[in-house]
Amino acid sequence: WSGQWDLALPLARRLGRVCLTASALSSLSAALGALSGSVYLALGLPFVLFYACMILRERYLETLYCIDPAEWIRGENDWGSDGRGLWIFLILLALFLAVVHYAVLERRLEEV
């Protein structure tokens, strides 16, 4: 059983990081879509944000790895002991952007 856990634990960690990254990007794009009233912006913006942040880091800000969503998923750079800093960053980012999305939706509902 220990051999299976050795394979399953890194996979579960990566899956958790993928879910938190997707949650953060989709909350931001949904909030911006609600602000602009564009469904297309809400659907397409997560992909654009993902690649724009990757390109920004690779071309201009090479040492600033914390803005790269691919790094959030890989977790290869120095994020503290056992990568706890990455988990804290992703959880706080996802929660903050969910609160922003909630605030935008509340404001839009007051207008109706």
C-alpha positions in Angstrom: 0.0 0.0 0.0 2.8 2.4 0.7 3.9 2.3 -2.9 0.5 3.4 -4.1 0.4 6.3 -1.6 3.8 7.4 -2.9 2.3 7.8 -6.3 -1.1 9.1 -5.3 -0.1 11.9 -2.9 1.8 14.0 -5.5 -1.0 13.5 -8.0 -3.6 14.6 -5.4 -1.5 17.7 -4.5 -1.2 18.7 -8.2 -4.9 18.1 -8.7 -5.6 20.4 -5.7 -3.4 23.1 -7.2 -5.1 22.8 -10.6 -8.5 23.2 -8.9 -7.4 26.2 -6.9 -5.8 27.9 -9.9 -8.9 27.3 -12.0 -11.1 28.6 -9.2 -9.1 31.8 -8.9 -9.0 32.4 -12.7 -12.7 31.6 -13.2 -13.8 33.8 -10.3 -11.9 36.8 -11.7 -13.2 36.3 -15.2 -16.8 35.8 -14.0 -16.5 39.1 -12.0 -15.2 40.9 -15.0 -17.8 39.3 -17.2 -20.5 40.4 -14.8 -19.1 43.9 -14.7 -19.0 44.2 -18.5 -22.2 42.2 -19.1 -20.3 40.0 -21.6 -20.7 36.2 -21.5 -17.9 35.8 -23.9 -15.5 37.7 -21.6 -16.5 35.4 -18.7 -15.9 32.3 -20.8 -12.7 33.2 -22.5 -10.8 35.3 -20.0 -9.4 32.4 -17.9 -7.5 31.1 -20.8 -6.3 34.5 -21.8 -5.2 35.3 -18.3 -3.4 32.0 -17.9 -1.3 32.5 -21.0 -0.8 36.3 -20.6 0.6 35.7 -17.1 2.9 33.0 -18.5 4.1 35.2 -21.3 4.6 38.1 -19.0 6.8 36.1 -16.7 8.8 34.3 -19.4 9.6 37.4 -21.4 9.8 40.3 -19.0 9.7 39.2 -15.4 11.8 36.0 -15.4 12.6 36.0 -11.6 9.0 36.8 -10.5 7.7 33.2 -10.6 4.7 33.9 -8.4 2.7 35.5 -11.2 2.9 32.4 -13.4 -0.2 30.1 -13.2 1.8 27.2 -14.6 4.2 27.6 -11.7 1.2 27.5 -9.3 0.3 24.1 -10.7 3.9 22.7 -10.9 5.0 24.2 -7.6 8.7 23.8 -8.4 10.2 27.0 -7.1 10.8 28.1 -3.5 7.4 28.3 -1.9 8.6 27.7 1.7 8.9 24.4 3.6 6.9 21.6 1.9 5.3 24.2 -0.5 3.0 25.5 2.2 3.4 29.0 1.0 2.0 28.0 -2.4 -1.0 26.4 -0.7 -1.6 29.5 1.4 -1.2 31.8 -1.6 -3.6 29.8 -3.8 -6.3 29.5 -1.1 -6.1 33.2 -0.2 -6.2 34.1 -3.9 -9.2 31.9 -4.6 -11.1 33.2 -1.6 -10.3 36.8 -2.3 -11.4 36.5 -5.9 -14.5 34.7 -4.9 -15.4 37.6 -2.6 -14.7 40.0 -5.4 -17.1 38.0 -7.6 -19.7 38.0 -4.9 -19.4 41.7 -4.4 -19.8 42.3 -8.2 -22.9 40.1 -8.3 -24.4 41.8 -5.3 -24.0 45.2 -7.0 -25.4 43.9 -10.3 -28.4 42.5 -8.5 -29.1 45.8 -6.7 -29.3 47.5 -10.2 -32.1 45.1 -11.3 
